[in-house]
Amino acid sequence: MTVVKDGSGREAADDKGDMPGGGDAYVPSQRRLDRERHKRTRARRATAIAAVSTLVTAVVLYVVVVSAPGWERTKETFFDGHYAREAFPKVLEGLWLNVRLLLICGVLVLVLGMLIAIARTLRGPVFFPLRVLAAAYTDFFRGLPLIINLMIVVFGVPALRLQGVTVDPVWLGGAALTLTYSAYVAEVFRAGIESVHPSQRAAARSLGLSNRQALRHVVLPQAVRRQVPPLLNDLVSLQKDTGLVSIGGAIDAVRASDIIAQRALNYTPYIVAGLVFVALTIPMTRFTDWVTARMDKQRAQGGTT
């Protein structure tokens, strides 16, 4: 393919090289080479500026913190290496409880949230009581602070002395987490269901599908696919809030750090527990960002509806 100039003076490519049996191989124009070189130069400059600004910010923060009047006392209280080494194995042992709560409660939250969302979107006057109950559920548990819900369930249920009902703070704390987060997830699912255009349901009905089949095979797949990023964000929040079950006495990562901190009168175990939670949360957050960016790119290219 050769490069020629059209009547306006702009460079254009001749089609001969693109045809089967064409003679010349493609040779990029000088203008394109200059443009790509300029892009590479700008990218290198931006990277250098970002690195320098990050270094300067880190140095300034370090100087401000270290030069603070109470830094030495703070370092002994919050950043003691001895207590960090002592707390780390105990915190990791307790973290396994948080991970199990996340897995079990996450599944229950998704199932219960989906059922509540479907109940709120059912049509027909016969389902009016069910819609009212589902709306009342979401309004109540979204308005009730999670820590109060935990206290009511963890301390209130054992006080009832019900036969066959567990008093284990782990199970009761997990139930409270499920009740609260299912209300939030239900609204996410409902928003996804209502975002599906009514023509999708109408087209499914015209093909002979019942309302239940249209909801299951047409509406829900589109709704869930659209709501994956906010659902993942809710699971990230759930992962952090599993530490609140410690208020009932469950020995999780937070409670393990609290035991050592109260015994040693040193707050370094809290820092260790916080860093462990951050290390567990960051991969989930980055995965959520990747899924969001991927879906936005597909939507921009027309890959998803």
C-alpha positions in Angstrom: 0.0 0.0 0.0 1.3 3.4 -0.9 0.6 6.8 0.6 -0.8 9.6 -1.5 -2.3 13.0 -0.9 -5.9 13.8 -1.6 -7.1 17.2 -2.9 -7.1 18.7 0.6 -3.5 17.9 1.2 -4.2 15.2 3.8 -2.4 11.9 3.5 -4.4 8.9 2.4 -3.6 5.3 1.7 -3.9 3.7 -1.6 -6.1 0.5 -1.6 -3.8 -1.5 -3.9 -1.6 -2.8 -1.2 -4.7 -4.1 0.7 -6.0 -6.2 -2.2 -5.0 -9.8 -2.7 -1.8 -9.9 -4.7 -1.0 -6.2 -3.9 2.5 -5.3 -4.3 3.8 -3.0 -1.6 3.7 -3.8 2.2 2.1 -1.3 4.5 4.5 1.6 5.5 3.1 4.0 8.2 3.3 7.6 7.3 5.7 10.0 9.0 2.8 11.8 10.6 1.6 8.7 12.3 5.1 7.9 13.5 5.5 11.3 14.9 2.1 11.0 16.6 3.0 7.7 18.2 6.3 9.1 19.4 4.6 12.1 20.9 2.2 9.8 22.8 5.0 7.7 24.2 6.8 10.9 25.3 3.7 12.2 27.1 3.2 8.8 28.8 6.8 8.8 30.1 6.4 12.4 31.3 3.1 11.6 33.1 4.7 8.6 34.8 7.7 10.6 35.9 5.5 13.4 37.3 3.2 10.9 39.1 6.2 9.2 40.7 7.8 12.5 41.8 4.6 13.8 43.3 3.9 10.5 45.1 7.4 10.6 46.6 7.1 14.2 47.7 3.7 13.5 49.3 5.1 10.5 51.2 8.0 12.5 52.4 5.9 15.4 53.6 3.5 13.0 55.4 6.4 11.2 57.0 8.0 14.5 58.2 4.7 15.8 59.6 3.9 12.6 61.5 7.4 12.0 62.8 7.9 15.6 63.9 4.6 15.6 65.9 5.1 16.1 69.6 3.5 12.9 70.6 5.0 10.7 68.0 7.3 8.7 70.3 4.5 7.8 72.6 2.2 7.0 69.7 4.9 4.7 68.2 5.2 2.8 71.4 1.4 2.5 71.8 0.4 1.7 68.2 3.5 0.4 66.4 5.3 -1.9 68.9 7.0 -4.7 67.0 6.8 -7.1 70.0 3.0 -6.9 70.3 2.6 -7.0 66.6 4.4 -10.4 66.4 2.4 -11.7 69.3 -0.9 -10.6 67.9 -0.4 -11.6 64.2 -0.9 -15.4 64.7 -4.0 -14.9 66.9 -5.5 -12.4 64.5 -5.0 -14.8 61.6 -6.6 -17.6 63.5 -9.6 -15.3 64.2 -9.7 -14.1 60.6 -10.7 -17.6 59.5 -14.0 -17.1 61.4 -14.6 -13.8 59.5 -13.9 -15.6 56.2 -16.4 -18.4 57.0 -19.0 -15.8 58.0 -18.4 -14.0 54.7 -18.9 -17.1 52.6 -22.0 -18.3 54.4 -23.7 -15.0 55.0 -22.8 -13.9 51.4 -24.7 -16.8 49.9 -27.7 -16.3 52.3 -27.7 -12.6 51.5 -27.8 -13.1 47.8 -30.6 -15.7 48.0 -32.8 -13.8 50.5 -32.1 -10.5 48.7 -33.2 -12.0 45.4 -36.4 -13.4 46.9 -37.3 -10.0 48.5 -36.6 -8.2 45.2 -38.8 -10.6 43.3 -41.6 -10.1 45.9 -41.4 -6.4 45.5 -41.7 -6.6 41.7 -44.6 -9.1 41.6 -47.5 -7.8 39.6 -51.2 -8.0 40.3 -53.5 -7.1 43.3 -53.2 -10.5 44.8 -49.6 -10.0 45.6 -50.2 -6.6 47.3 -49.6 -7.9 50.9 -46.4 -9.6 49.8 -45.2 -6.4 48.2 -46.0 -4.4 51.3 -44.2 -6.9 53.6 -41.1 -6.9 51.3 -41.1 -3.0 51.2 -41.5 -2.9 55.0 -38.6 -5.3 55.5 -36.2 -3.3 53.3 -37.2 0.0 54.9 -36.8 -1.3 58.4 -33.5 -3.0 58.1 -32.0 -0.4 55.9 -32.9 2.2 58.5 -31.8 0.2 61.5 -28.1 0.6 62.3 -26.2 -2.7 61.9 -24.6 -2.5 65.3 -28.0 -2.1 67.0 -29.4 -5.0 64.9 -26.5 -7.1 66.1 -27.1 -6.2 69.7 -30.8 -6.9 69.5 -30.3 -10.3 67.9 -27.2 -11.4 69.8 -28.5 -10.4 73.3 -32.2 -10.5 72.7 -32.7 -13.9 71.2 -30.9 -15.8 74.1 -33.1 -13.8 76.6 -36.2 -15.3 75.1 -35.0 -18.8 76.0 -36.6 -20.4 73.0 -36.3 -24.2 72.7 -34.2 -25.3 69.9 -32.8 -21.9 69.1 -29.1 -21.4 69.3 -27.4 -18.9 71.6 -24.1 -19.1 69.8 -23.0 -15.5 69.1 -21.4 -16.6 65.8 -24.7 -17.9 64.4 -26.7 -15.0 65.9 -24.3 -12.5 64.6 -24.4 -14.1 61.1 -28.2 -13.9 61.2 -28.1 -10.2 62.0 -25.6 -9.6 59.2 -27.9 -11.5 56.8 -31.0 -9.6 57.8 -29.3 -6.2 57.3 -27.4 -6.9 54.1 -30.2 -8.7 52.4 -32.3 -5.5 52.6 -29.5 -3.6 50.8 -29.0 -6.4 48.2 -32.7 -6.7 47.6 -32.8 -3.0 46.5 -29.8 -3.6 44.2 -31.6 -6.6 42.6 -34.9 -4.6 42.4 -33.1 -1.8 40.6 -31.7 -4.3 38.1 -35.0 -5.9 37.5 -36.7 -2.5 36.9 -33.9 -1.4 34.6 -34.9 -4.2 32.1 -37.1 -2.6 29.5 -40.7 -3.8 29.6 -40.4 -4.8 25.9 -38.2 -7.7 27.0 -40.9 -9.2 29.2 -43.5 -8.5 26.5 -41.4 -10.2 23.8 -40.9 -13.2 26.1 -44.7 -13.4 26.7 -45.4 -13.2 23.0 -43.2 -16.2 22.5 -45.4 -18.2 24.8 -43.4 -17.9 28.0 -45.4 -17.5 31.3 -44.7 -14.7 33.6 -42.5 -16.9 35.8 -40.6 -18.2 32.8 -40.1 -14.7 31.4 -38.8 -13.5 34.8 -36.4 -16.5 35.2 -35.1 -16.8 31.7 -35.2 -13.2 30.3 -35.5 -10.6 33.1 -33.3 -11.9 35.9 -30.3 -12.8 33.8 -30.1 -9.3 32.4 -30.8 -7.7 35.8 -28.1 -9.7 37.6 -25.5 -9.0 34.9 -26.1 -5.3 35.2 -25.9 -5.3 39.0 -22.7 -7.3 39.4 -20.5 -4.3 40.4 -22.8 -3.0 43.2 -23.3 -6.5 44.4 -19.6 -7.0 44.7 -19.3 -3.7 46.6 -21.9 -4.9 49.1 -19.9 -8.1 49.6 -16.8 -6.1 50.3 -18.7 -4.1 52.9 -20.0 -7.4 54.4 -16.5 -8.7 54.6 -15.5 -5.8 56.8 -18.6 -5.8 58.9 -18.1 -9.5 59.9 -15.8 -8.1 62.5 -18.8 -6.7 64.4 -19.8 -10.1 65.6 -17.1 -9.7 68.2 -19.5 -7.6 70.3 -21.3 -10.8 71.2 -18.0 -12.5 72.4 -17.2 -14.4 69.2 -13.4 -14.8 68.9 -12.8 -13.4 65.4 -9.8 -11.3 64.3 -11.2 -8.1 66.0 -11.9 -9.9 69.3 -8.5 -11.7 69.2 -6.7 -8.3 68.8 -8.9 -6.8 71.6 -8.0 -9.5 74.1 -4.3 -8.9 73.6 -4.7 -5.1 73.6 -6.6 -5.1 76.8 -4.1 -7.4 78.5 -1.0 -5.5 77.3 -2.6 -2.0 77.4 -1.1 -1.5 73.9 -3.1 -0.8 70.8 -0.7 -2.4 68.3 -2.9 -5.5 67.9 -5.7 -3.3 66.6 -3.4 -2.0 63.9 -2.4 -5.6 63.0 -6.1 -6.6 62.7 -6.9 -3.5 60.6 -4.0 -4.2 58.2 -5.1 -7.9 57.9 -8.6 -6.7 56.9 -7.2 -4.2 54.5 -5.1 -6.9 52.9 -8.1 -9.1 52.5 -10.3 -6.3 51.2 -8.0 -4.8 48.6 -8.1 -7.8 46.2 -11.9 -7.9 46.3 -12.0 -4.1 45.7 -9.6 -4.3 42.7 -11.6 -7.3 41.3 -14.8 -5.2 41.6 -13.1 -2.3 39.8 -11.9 -4.6 37.0 -15.4 -6.1 36.6 -16.9 -2.6 36.5 -14.4 -1.4 33.9 -14.9 -4.5 31.8 -18.7 -4.2 31.8 -18.5 -0.5 31.0 -16.2 -1.2 28.1 -18.5 -4.0 26.8 -21.6 -1.7 27.2 -19.8 1.1 25.3 -19.1 -1.3 22.5 -22.6 -2.7 22.5 -21.6 -6.0 24.0 -24.2 -6.0 26.7 -27.7 -4.5 27.0 
